[in-house]
Amino acid sequence: MASKLLTRRDVAHCGILRPCDIVLSLAALVFFLPLMLIIAVAILLTGGPGPIFFAHRRIGYGGKYYNCLKFRSMARDADERLRHLLETSPEARLEWELNQKLRNDPRITPIGQFLRKTSLDELPQFWNVLVGDMSLVGPRPIIDAERRRYGRYFESYLQVKPGITGLWQISGRNDVSYRRRVAMDVAFARSLTPALYFKILFLTVPAVLLARGSS
């Protein structure tokens, strides 16, 4: 049964969804190029010293690592700021352990706050989609430290490409617990079809415009 599901999923993804990823991500890169240039200048002028882009190693399809691209939204000394906060604030440490995120993150620059709230920081990931590291739709890409959060469901995560958007994004993002996020990733991996792919893309637009769960 598992092999039949895998075959169906691979056919759906490679036969139909991969060409969609290529065409739509290329169109998005062209369409958003002027905006991306403006964001790059804004980061250089207001984001403090550092690169325009941030590349973070994530776990991709089949366990292959890749560099997930974003516009830089953090200060150059982000790691030191996070370490200090977690060492001095039990509340922040608990929040980080539960969700791997902080609502009041001291690492984020003022321009970074805007980019994250509007999801504009993720525009460079269209390049990840174009070259095949990611899909437009899939689980959020995770780092090594998050593998344990998936437990026996980690194999489900590996069966599809990480996505720019997915069930987590259209369901509230930061308002969703990590445990619920894992359940969504597993459900997506087990039921991926072209219909689900396009449904999530369609629902992403209002979710982004309303900044749902992005605080």
Helices and strands as residue ranges (DSSP letters): H 2-10, I 11-17, H 18-46, E 53-59, G 61-63, E 65-71, H 78-88, H 90-99, H 110-117, G 120-122, H 125-131, E 135-137, G 144-146, H 147-150, G 151-153, H 154-158, E 163-165, H 167-170, G 173-175, H 178-191, H 194-209
